[in-house]
Amino acid sequence: MPMPQEASTVNLIVKGGAAVLLQRASDIVPVVRRMIEDSKHYAALRAATITLAIPNATKTHRRRNYRADSAPAKLEEDLAAQPQLTETVAA
């Protein structure tokens, strides 16, 4: 089970059809096997990730949660120095 602070995120992703929640560790082999063997199931998971994606989420989160006492120029400098994270599903 996910940690309490992540539970709502996990539930959102699972209900959105972009993930499969494992009930037991032993479930991983059949779940991965289905993703490999059932291309329609895998395609549906991938398509669902696109509907749940939030463009620029990482950058927005950093901007909102950056320390208030930091200078704006420092914020821009730090953001520019960070490697860009892929926000979309690779084709």
C-alpha positions, 0 to 999 in steps of 0.5 A, spaced: 500 500 500 502 507 498 504 511 504 498 515 506 500 522 503 501 518 496 494 514 497 490 519 494 495 520 488 495 513 487 487 512 487 487 518 482 492 514 477 489 507 478 481 510 477 484 514 471 486 507 468 493 509 467 496 504 473 495 498 476 495 497 483 498 491 486 495 488 492 501 483 493 508 483 490 506 476 487 501 480 482 507 483 479 509 478 474 501 477 471 500 484 471 507 485 467 505 479 462 499 482 461 502 489 459 507 485 454 502 480 451 495 485 451 497 491 446 490 494 447 491 493 455 497 497 454 495 502 449 489 504 454 494 505 460 498 509 455 493 513 453 490 514 460 497 517 462 496 523 457 489 525 460 492 525 467 498 529 465 499 536 467 503 540 463 509 543 466 507 540 473 514 540 476 516 547 474 510 550 477 511 546 483 518 548 484 515 556 483 510 555 488 514 552 493 520 555 493 522 559 499 519 566 499 525 569 502 529 567 496 530 572 490 526 572 484 533 572 480 536 566 484 529 562 483 530 563 475 537 561 476 536 555 479 530 553 475 535 554 469 540 549 472 535 544 473 535 538 468 528 538 464 524 533 466 519 529 461 512 531 462 509 527 457 509 519 455 514 517 450 511 515 444 
